[in-house]
Amino acid sequence: MDLNQRHLNGERLRNDFEELALIGTTPSGGVTRLALSLEDLEARAWFANRIEEAGLFVHDDDVGNLSGIYSSKTPNAPTLILGSHLDTVPNGGLYDGSIGVLAGLECLRTLHEAQIDLPFHLEVMNFTDEEGTWFSLLGSRGLTGTLPQNELRHVDVRDGAFRAALLRSGIELERVHLAARERADIIGYLELHIEQSTHLEKTGSQIGIVRDIVGRNTSKFIFRGSSGHSGTTERANRRDALQGAALFVTQAHQMVQSNFDGGLVNCGNLSVLPGRFNMIPSQVDLLVECRHRDENTLAAIENALLQLAEDCASSHRLALDHRRVEHIPAAHMDETLVNTIQQVCDALEIHCLDVVSYSGHDAQVMQNFTPTGMIFVPCVNGISHSPAEYSHWEHIELGANVLFHTVMKLAATYSR
Ligand SMILES: [Zn+2]
């Protein structure tokens, strides 16, 4: 089949998009479908109905991932997974996650309708809790067998609510490990997603081909001084934890910006003790996050931040504690898939751009498990996780067609 001849049914895709947008609608025009909430379950039921209606197999697993399968006639064929997530952040946008799942479904339907037999099964997946309402990337971590069982049992103070959500969704913590798939059965993962940034828009690109997803370190810095009367303590005797922390916050941004190209730091929260008008702050807990596409540079940023914090602490005669909270390694997309997507864009005469993703995705987890590729579509002003999130429909339809043609091209060149 000529690559340029067949396209997805854009109208059906749009109908799906509009129907799904009605589930969990908020007054400000966004959607709230927190993972495993009633709205999320309603979206899953809706998705299962669409899969069934299309004559595809509905599949679910022990961590709540819900998928549709278009089966190959080849015996013992492996599986290519397409997907993203239907869950959202509170009052989130209509596009984040949903377009990847819906475009994947439309790929399966188009192939099924045209009775095109593939050398692999094609599976469209809705991953559980990508947004981390309970446990970030729960579904993809479950599927790849990388869920830390112990952490799951102690999710935090909301543990009771988490268990209730699991019960409501029919997920048993004792069984989530059974969702792990065999590496040998999966030949790749493709995800279509909105960019959530402005590189495509600024360069007039229609499609982004993701090269890397940034790694991310989060840590807690604790500045310790001593408390005292804010009026009577002499200047020379003050050990004000907040002054040290504030100095660090203002210098950290400047330092990362000037020394680490492509690096980002965020100081997300300060808690100040004792926190009164008339007492000198004795302790400040500061949440710090940094991101970079390269693991070595990320480690260098973290070290430089630590050194800076020590300098700021000592300039105010403070003690400093540093605790790493989480490290999510940088992820790199598969070279063959990147090239395939590039060839598809060339054949369809699409302006595309290599991009780095500064936000996390299921693709980040999947790339450790199977060759992974990611396609971005522009979103207006880079706004995401907000009711104001918006992508032009022609970009979404184009992105969905790039996904479709990438699948077709992989099928044409596939050999075991
Ligand atoms: Zn997303």
Boltz pocket constraint, residues with backbone or C-beta under 6 A from the ligand:
constraints:
  - pocket:
      binder: B
      contacts: [[A, 85], [A, 96], [A, 97], [A, 130], [A, 193], [A, 360], [A, 361]]
      max_distance: 6.0
